[in-house]
């Protein structure tokens, strides 16, 4: 039996979903790639725009059907891991009617929320999930969405994302960054992530004037890029935060890891915006791996990543006063910062290695493949 990962997002594309699927392929326990051995995993992604044709007036995903059928025949694929319930789930469901291919669907939260927002999509999602052998959810929250939609079903399983524990510190790079941005020994608050509204950077910036009353020399570093970039720059100007907040859009992976080491507190005050919601929050685990305490918006699947008062603090992401209290409180309490950071590192190492998490997925799909 050969397996196929079927996804729209895959490295070098950035983002949590792409990272998830890149590591699924990287840590798959059997040799990968075209022509691989029994049990191996091939990948069909959209990095060359072969699955989606934006020039088509309707059903832009139709090329995905052709590409999936081609790959199934060529590689003798027996089981497809569908990375997006829509539209790739539709293509897989239709191909399964012709080829009897087996498939499992991986759910991240926002993808299912979006699918349930319109009647036609809802109907399609129901057919797709009904035909799946497994529904693998990245969080308890995502599993709850599935259960609310199709009812409790033993094929719904939770496998959280993981992380690579082989993180190396680079003191020289950290020193260069501290000098480049004139940070000295100032306390650093850090956000890493795509600059979209649900990540809550706007609410953290809104809370900064109050935070600075308690911690006047604190600096807020935002590492990321996205559609909200210009709006956030304006917000920094409006709140007169140019000396205390900066956005770094071009950080390398090495620099991002250095920022984790440099920071004192990590924050993503994520909130749900319509159907857009944080499915899990791998960045919280990454910060924990670096021994840093985290502040997280209590929404979506975040509770799988952050346990309140164990590896961080859960706050109401819409309450700027609560954000300010959490940041200022941690900034002034070195003992609590160290305790939460150490517990976060222990938790991340014990429970969330990619190798363990991908083996769980492999065992789920292989048990059902016979």
Secondary structure by P-SEA (a helix, b strand, c coil): cbbbbbbccccccccaaaaaaaaaaaaccccccccccccbbbbbccccccccccccccccaaaaaaaaaaaaaaacccccccccccaaaaaaaaaaaaccccbbbbbccaaaaaaaccaaaaaaaaaaaaaccccccccaaaaaaaaaaccccccbbbbcbbbcccccccaaaaaaaaaaacccccbbbbbbcccccccaaaaaaaaaaaaaaacccbbbbbbbcccaaaaaaaaaaaacccccccccccccaaaaaaaaaaccccccbbbbcccccccccaaaaaaaaabbbbbbcccccccccccccccccccccccaaaaaaaaaaaaacaaaaaaaaaaaaaaaaacccaaaaaaaaaaaaaaacc
